[in-house]
Amino acid sequence: LVPEPIAAVWQGIKSMPRVMIWVCAVNYFSWIGWFVFFLFNTDFFGRVIHEGDPASSDTPTYCRYGQGIRMGALALVLFAVGSFISSLPVSSSVHRFGPRNVWIVSSAALALLM
């Protein structure tokens, strides 16, 4: 009773080489760590950077919170644009330097630049 696409994905996972399973696990857990950052980024900008308060509506602190939220959203948009631009040369880099080296360098660059 499992839908065909899910069964196909599960079959692919079961037939994957052990090294690829480790790569997938590392990617999975690193993105779980990033998810928390993305989720609370805008609130952090509103509360900490702009010293705003979302609970007190129609006050200057609420306005500052709104400005911080917009600034945090802009930061996420710029991050997405930067990720898109930096992903463009990945395919040619993999052919030139190999997938392992590109993965290591891109992961290290992401960690350093964030």
C-alpha positions, 0 to 999 in steps of 0.5 A: 500500500506504499505509493510507487514513488516512495517505494522507488525512493526507498529501494534506491536508498537500500541499494546505495553504496555505504559511502553515499549513505554517509554523505546523505546523513551528513547533509541531512543533519547539517540542513537540520542545523541550518533550518533552526537558523533560517526559522529564527533569523528574522525574529533575532533581527527584530528582537536583538539587533533592532531591540524590538518587542513584538508583544507591544503593538503600536509602540516604537519598540514594535515598529523597531521589531517590524524593521528588524523582521524586514531586515532579517527577511532581506538577509534571507533573500540575499542568502538565497541569491548568493546560494543560487549564484554560487551554485552555477559553477558547481557542475563544471567544478565537479568535472574539473576538481572531482565531487569530493573536493568540491563538496569539502570546499563548498561545505567549508566555505558555507561554514566560514561565510555564515 
